[in-house]
Amino acid sequence: MFEAMILVGWLSAVALVAAGWQSVRRREAARQRLIESSESTPAASRPIAGGRRLRRRWIWVPWLLGILVALTVWGLIGLNAAYVIAIALIVGLLGAQVESFASRQMEARLEGQLADAIDIMIGAVGAGASVNGAIDAAMAESNRPLRPYLEEMAGRIRLGDDPDEVFRSLAERIPLETFLLFTSAMAVHWEVGGRLTSTLTAVGRTIRDRIEISRRIQSNTAQSQFSTIAIIGLTYFIAVIVWRNGPEPMADFVTSSLGRWFVAGSMILQAVGIAWMNWISKPRF
């Protein structure tokens, strides 16, 4: 009975943290939809043309891996249910952080390539090339993952699609603030004209400033992240020392009903803390 109460308590704590996390994500998604609806135009009511989209395709893999690892440990070693649940949640949470880091690296690479492409467009326009020629020059010098998006954008414009629709489609396929700024500037220039060089210069400077600020934020938060990981590692180091000094009392504690749920719960909360810290340190601007 006592063991079941501890299990319910730990699961309730994790559920509350997950519910709070999901609530914040829902508010952020609702705010984004409100911004998009307030900035929409009659052309935006039409469906977006098909094409590759920037998606997090592997977001479910860490949780599946956590379940598989937990089932493997349970079947081969026969650990208690408390440790099996803890292992599944820890692998899922930490794997989700790895997947999120890979996704942020991809986004940073796209933003850096976009800044380089804008510099190429500025040089091409300054040399007397047309807007289409500048886009083609940027496309020729770009690499993956940005090049396929530029190829599709240039191809649709050459085929006679509405440029405003083409730029809007690119911004929705790559839902990043930098691409929204670039496509908005290009759409406005296509409609009203003006000096494209000065416009792209301002956009490129803004994008590079954003990249620089993101890097500074990451460097400033890296110290606290490493400190947290070091403190967590210190707890396991102390546990090893206690085990070496008194293996029998430690074994009795980790195998008792109270001890295993406390150990498993502390491991889960440590993983939740790492995930929460990484989420709140992510720049949003």
LOSEBA-136298 format. One record per residue (C-alpha): x, y, z; residue in three letters. Coordinates in steps of 0.1 Angstrom, whole numbers, padded with zeros to 4 digits, always signed. Example, Ala and Ser with C-alpha at 12.3 -4.5 7.8 and 13.67 -1.06 7.14 Angstrom:
BEGIN
+0123-0045+0078ALA+0137-0011+0071SER
***
This chain:
BEGIN
+0000+0000+0000MET+0028+0024+0010PHE+0047+0015-0022GLU+0016+0023-0043ALA+0012+0056-0026MET+0048+0066-0034ILE+0043+0056-0070LEU+0012+0076-0073VAL+0030+0106-0057GLY+0059+0105-0081TRP+0038+0100-0112LEU+0016+0129-0100SER+0046+0152-0097ALA+0058+0143-0131VAL+0023+0147-0145ALA+0021+0182-0130LEU+0054+0192-0145VAL+0044+0179-0179ALA+0010+0196-0177ALA+0027+0229-0168GLY+0051+0225-0197TRP+0023+0217-0221GLN+0003+0247-0209SER+0032+0270-0217VAL+0036+0254-0251ARG-0001+0259-0258ARG+0000+0295-0249ARG+0030+0300-0271GLU+0012+0283-0300ALA-0019+0303-0295ALA+0001+0335-0294ARG+0018+0326-0327GLN-0016+0318-0343ARG-0029+0351-0332LEU+0000+0369-0347ILE-0004+0350-0380GLU-0041+0357-0382SER-0036+0394-0375SER-0011+0396-0403GLU-0030+0376-0428SER-0042+0389-0461THR-0068+0377-0486PRO-0040+0358-0504ALA-0031+0341-0472ALA-0065+0323-0472SER-0054+0302-0502ARG-0038+0269-0495PRO+0000+0267-0495ILE+0016+0250-0525ALA+0032+0217-0519GLY+0069+0215-0510GLY+0093+0203-0484ARG+0086+0217-0449ARG+0110+0221-0420LEU+0097+0197-0394ARG+0111+0179-0364ARG+0107+0144-0378ARG+0123+0125-0350TRP+0106+0141-0320ILE+0089+0107-0311TRP+0121+0086-0314VAL+0135+0094-0279PRO+0103+0083-0261TRP+0101+0051-0282LEU+0138+0044-0274LEU+0131+0050-0237GLY+0103+0024-0238ILE+0124-0001-0256LEU+0153+0004-0232VAL+0130+0000-0202ALA+0115-0031-0216LEU+0149-0046-0224THR+0162-0038-0189VAL+0130-0052-0173TRP+0132-0084-0194GLY+0169-0091-0191LEU+0178-0079-0156ILE+0144-0080-0139GLY+0146-0046-0122LEU+0119-0033-0100ASN+0091-0014-0116ALA+0102+0019-0100ALA+0136+0017-0117TYR+0121+0006-0150VAL+0098+0037-0150ILE+0127+0059-0141ALA+0149+0046-0168ILE+0121+0050-0194ALA+0115+0086-0184LEU+0152+0095-0181ILE+0160+0081-0216VAL+0130+0098-0231GLY+0137+0132-0215LEU+0174+0132-0222LEU+0169+0118-0257GLY+0144+0146-0264ALA+0171+0171-0254GLN+0195+0156-0279VAL+0168+0158-0306GLU+0160+0194-0297SER+0197+0203-0298PHE+0200+0187-0333ALA+0169+0206-0344SER+0183+0239-0331ARG+0216+0232-0349GLN+0197+0227-0382MET+0178+0260-0376GLU+0210+0278-0369ALA+0226+0264-0400ARG+0196+0276-0421LEU+0198+0311-0406GLU+0235+0313-0413GLY+0231+0302-0449GLN+0202+0327-0453LEU+0225+0355-0441ALA+0251+0344-0466ASP+0226+0342-0494ALA+0214+0377-0486ILE+0249+0390-0489ASP+0252+0374-0523ILE+0219+0389-0534MET+0231+0424-0523ILE+0263+0420-0543GLY+0244+0408-0574ALA+0218+0436-0572VAL+0246+0461-0567GLY+0263+0448-0598ALA+0232+0455-0619GLY+0214+0421-0618ALA+0176+0418-0616SER+0158+0404-0585VAL+0154+0370-0603ASN+0191+0371-0612GLY+0201+0378-0576ALA+0179+0349-0563ILE+0196+0326-0589ASP+0230+0338-0578ALA+0222+0331-0542ALA+0208+0297-0551MET+0239+0287-0571ALA+0262+0295-0542GLU+0240+0280-0514SER+0243+0244-0501ASN+0219+0221-0484ARG+0197+0224-0464PRO+0188+0259-0478LEU+0194+0253-0515ARG+0163+0232-0522PRO+0140+0259-0507TYR+0157+0286-0529LEU+0154+0264-0560GLU+0117+0258-0554GLU+0112+0296-0548MET+0131+0306-0579ALA+0114+0279-0601GLY+0079+0290-0590ARG+0086+0326-0597ILE+0100+0318-0632ARG+0069+0297-0639LEU+0046+0327-0632GLY+0033+0321-0597ASP+0023+0351-0576ASP+0056+0362-0559PRO+0037+0372-0528ASP+0023+0337-0525GLU+0057+0322-0532VAL+0074+0342-0504PHE+0045+0335-0480ARG+0048+0298-0488SER+0085+0298-0480LEU+0079+0316-0447ALA+0053+0289-0437GLU+0075+0260-0448ARG+0104+0273-0427ILE+0087+0288-0396PRO+0117+0309-0384LEU+0116+0346-0376GLU+0146+0353-0399THR+0128+0337-0429PHE+0096+0356-0421LEU+0116+0389-0421LEU+0133+0380-0454PHE+0102+0370-0472THR+0082+0399-0459SER+0109+0423-0471ALA+0110+0406-0505MET+0072+0406-0508ALA+0070+0443-0500VAL+0097+0452-0524HIS+0080+0432-0552TRP+0048+0451-0546GLU+0060+0487-0541VAL+0095+0487-0555GLY+0124+0508-0540GLY+0160+0502-0534ARG+0164+0464-0528LEU+0201+0468-0518THR+0193+0490-0487SER+0164+0468-0478THR+0184+0435-0480LEU+0213+0452-0461THR+0191+0460-0432ALA+0175+0426-0432VAL+0209+0409-0434GLY+0223+0430-0405ARG+0192+0422-0384THR+0196+0384-0391ILE+0233+0384-0382ARG+0226+0404-0350ASP+0199+0379-0341ARG+0224+0350-0347ILE+0250+0368-0326GLU+0226+0374-0297ILE+0215+0337-0298SER+0251+0326-0296ARG+0257+0349-0267ARG+0227+0336-0249ILE+0238+0301-0254GLN+0273+0308-0241SER+0259+0326-0211ASN+0235+0297-0202THR+0262+0271-0209ALA+0279+0278-0176GLN+0247+0272-0156SER+0239+0241-0176GLN+0274+0226-0169PHE+0270+0235-0133SER+0237+0217-0130THR+0251+0186-0148ILE+0282+0187-0124ALA+0260+0189-0094ILE+0239+0160-0106ILE+0270+0140-0114GLY+0282+0148-0079LEU+0252+0131-0064THR+0260+0099-0082TYR+0297+0102-0072PHE+0286+0105-0035ILE+0263+0075-0040ALA+0292+0054-0053VAL+0314+0064-0023ILE+0286+0055+0001VAL+0282+0022-0016TRP+0319+0015-0014ARG+0320+0024+0023ASN+0289+0005+0033GLY+0276-0018+0006PRO+0252-0037+0028GLU+0232-0007+0042PRO+0231+0009+0008MET+0219-0024-0008ALA+0192-0026+0018ASP+0181+0010+0011PHE+0179+0007-0027VAL+0161-0026-0025THR+0135-0015+0001SER+0101-0002-0009SER+0108+0032+0004LEU+0144+0035-0009GLY+0138+0024-0045ARG+0109+0049-0050TRP+0130+0077-0035PHE+0160+0068-0057VAL+0139+0064-0088ALA+0120+0097-0081GLY+0151+0117-0075SER+0165+0104-0108MET+0134+0113-0126ILE+0133+0148-0111LEU+0169+0154-0121GLN+0161+0145-0157ALA+0130+0168-0156VAL+0152+0196-0142GLY+0177+0193-0170ILE+0149+0193-0196ALA+0131+0223-0180TRP+0164+0243-0177MET+0172+0237-0214ASN+0137+0247-0224TRP+0136+0280-0205ILE+0171+0290-0217SER+0160+0287-0254LYS+0159+0322-0269PRO+0125+0333-0283ARG+0127+0366-0302PHE
***
